[in-house]
Amino acid sequence: MGRCEICGKQTSSHSLDEFVVCHSCWEEDSKELQDLKRGYKKRKKQLKEIEVTGEKIAEELMDVRSVEQVRSLLQDYQQNLNLSMEMDAERDIFLKILDDACEPLSNKLFDAAKEEGWSFLLELIDKHPPFDTPDSMPIVNAVSRYVIWIRFKKEVEDIPIEALEYLTEFNDEPTDMWEDSFTCGWGFDHPEFDFVGELESAIEKGQIFWAVGALEQVFYFEQEKGADILIDFLRREDLTEDEKYDLTQSIALIGDKEWESSEFVPHYWDWKEAVGYDGFEWDKEVKSTLREAIEEELEERVSEMVGEWDFCDLASR
């Protein structure tokens, strides 16, 4: 029950969106009621227009021919998400815009990046900073793809530090952006990017599974380096046994044919196909060295496993 928007009496008789109107005022059909009804109809019309913007953007993206058009549609996407929040639209409307437009927009941003280079993505990062943007996923996704693309095509130094630092901004809360930000791991050994420091920071903040996801990425490009990083963490005295065990999840499913976790990050893109990756196979020496370190540092955990164990047996249950 609320108060009548016209006379102020408590009532639950009639509702117009967030307003309630008592039966008496409703029957009088006053100018105030007509104004409320017009406002209600206008709001419903605006919300309906917002609801279909994702579909419209997706349709327009099919015919995009220039980078400028992509920039414009990204702006439309963000503006309509902003408007849906300002109008306190139902969460379903916000999500519908995301569902309709996010993937095709991410695809076009990545295409534009391949055409324009890092300058295009760095401009987006600057104009749409994290947490001041209704939805950063298209930008995060395009950046994460391009990080992998460049790592395979060029050198790690060709990845701007700003791009890697941008990805680490999303390491706090599990979302699609959180998952795509794992790809900062492809920036390991960058002369300006303290990747191990980022893992340490995440662990300190209680985001150990972000550290797990980011560390996993290293193994796909250089498993010996990934093993060195993991072993260094396993031998640290400032980590608990639980934290060390959690970090082994970074290798638990690598190479397991039944569960290729690499297929899910970045979203909307098969990076293995895109860069001609032949698939992951453990180097016997690297695997043996890792096994020895795990058995040494996590002796109790390993002893609980029955029979000959493999990395997939480390997977959390």
Buried (B, 14 or more C-beta within 10 A) or exposed (E): EEBBBBBEBEBEBBEBEEBBBBEEBBEBEBEBBEEBBEEBEEBEEBBEEBBBBBBBBBEBBEEBEEBEBBBEBBEBBBEBBEBBEEEEBEEEBBEBBBEBBBBBBBBBBBBBBBEEEBEBBBEBBEBBEBEEBBBBBBBBBBBBBBBBBBBEEEEBEEBBBBBBBBBBBBBBEEBBBBBBBBBBBBBBBBEEBBBBEBBBBBBEEEBBBBBBBBBBBBBBBEBEBBBBBBBEBBEEEEBEEEBBBBBBBBBBBBBBEEEBBBEEBBBBBEBBEEEEBEEBEBEEEBBEBBBEBBEEBBEEBBEEEEEEBEBBBBEEE
